Amino acid sequence: MKLGGDCVRLSLMIRCLTLLAILAATTLHAQVAELVSVEKIWYKAPHNGFTDLTRFQNLFYCCFREAAAGDKGEGIIRILISASGKNWIDHVTISESGMDLRDPKLILTPDGKRLYLLCGGQSAQGRQPRYATTMDGKVWTPMQKLLAKGDWLWRVSINPADKRFYGVSYNIHPNSGGPAPEKEWSLKTYASEDGSVWQLSSIMNVPGQAGETTLRFLKDGSALALVSRQGGDRKGVIGMAKAPYRDWTWAATGLPLGGPNFIELPDGKLIAASRGLGATPGPHMVIYAMTATSLKSILELPSGGDCSYPGLYWHDDLLHVTYYSSHEGKAAIYYARVRIK
């Protein structure tokens, strides 16, 4: 008799926990995003794209690539600065002779004294990640190579727990060394004390040509990874790992992703952004409410065609977003402010 009572109580407990989980997920996905403002801030090159955004020394820094086209040419990195986002100043350009510098990303070092720039370097001889740093935002160290030829360390984040740099690198020809992409790509996490020398941290076994990945550390100490895929069903996945971040569990988003990014807000909400399918036909720059296992579209920014690769930064109770889009002609850089409710 006692066993039967215990079973009933256990059954009720499981039902309650399931209901709580559903309610928690529903609450996270019940978020509303309101577009406060959006403006085009740069369009001078034939193709302007692949942005990122951060703040350094009380200024917004927006970086992006300029080139003759999105998939060819010797790309240079241009950086704009702004105190509030209302007026943007052309600040500096970074280039490397004979090299297409792609997908620049900016991150503040743990001591707050330096700005770290990561990008891919691509030429007819292959590709390899590069980095540079600055203490004043104007004078940058020469570009230095990272990892091995064929790797693409796409974005890095700082783990608040150990102050180390972490990032995910993908390689489109891990076995042959190129030049043709292989049927399956490798996806690996790397860690570094200061962003200069990197060590393998984990192997992410994600099939379907897993590529561009944003890895971040949450307030509870766990790591989340938002991964785009170019093979299989071409739908993105979300990975989660606990320290020491070597064993990953995966959830399918059911959504195609391009240039994915996400951040955790001060209240614990997760907000993602990526090229995706919105309310209107075709690809758009989409803002998502995110959980550890799902994405739900909550706002479509003015965009279309060749677009995405957003930079995200939370400041003064607003989500600040940079991205590129070709919906008004050639690919240009846009800056939006979004209120999350």
Buried (B, 14 or more C-beta within 10 A) or exposed (E): EEEEEEEEEEEEEEEEEEEEEEEEBEEBBEBEBEBEEBEBBBBEBEBBBBBBBBBBEEBBBBBBBBBEBBEEBBBBBBBBBBEEBEEBEEBBEBBBEEBBBBBBBBBBBBEEEBBBBBBBBBEEEBBBBBBBBBBEBEEBEEBEEBBEBBBBBBBBBBBEEBEBBBBBBBBBBBEEEBEEBBEBBBBBBBBBEBBEEBEEBBEBEBEBBBBBBBBBBBEEEBBBBBBBBBBEEBBBBBBBBEEEBEEBEBBEBEBBBBBBBBBBEEEEBBBBBBBBBBEEEEBBBBBBBBBBBBBBBBBBBBBBEBBBBBBBBBBEEBBBBBBBBBBBEBBBBBBBBBEBE
